C-alpha cells in the first residue's frame, strides 16, 4: 500500500515539475523565499537605487532587477575617475 502512494506522489511531482510555467502558488512561494533570503520585494524602493525592484517571471524562474548609482570611493585616482558617475544593475534569479 505504501509503495502505491509513493508511486502516485512521484508521478504527481514529475508531472507538476515538467510544466514550463510557474503556477501562482509556486510563484508566491518563490517570492517568499527570495524575500526571506535576499530581502527583495516587487516594486520595493531601496536607498541609493534609481528605480524600484522589477519582478519578472520567465519560465520556471523569477527574476528581479534594479538599477543604482555607484557610491564607492577608491584610493586610486584612476579607478575613482572611472566609477565616479557610473551605475550598476543588481540582478537576482531563483528557480
C-alpha positions, 0 to 999 in steps of 0.5 A: 500500500505504501509503495502505491502512494509513493508511486502516485506522489512521484508521478504527481511531482514529475508531472507538476515539475515538467510544466514550463510555467510557474503556477501562482502558488509556486510563484508566491512561494518563490517570492517568499523565499527570495524575500526571506533570503535576499530581502527583495520585494516587487516594486520595493524602493531601496536607498541609493537605487534609481528605480524600484525592484522589477519582478519578472517571471520567465519560465520556471524562474523569477527574476528581479532587477534594479538599477543604482548609482555607484557610491564607492570611493577608491584610493586610486585616482584612476579607478575613482575617475572611472566609477565616479558617475557610473551605475550598476544593475543588481540582478537576482534569479531563483528557480 
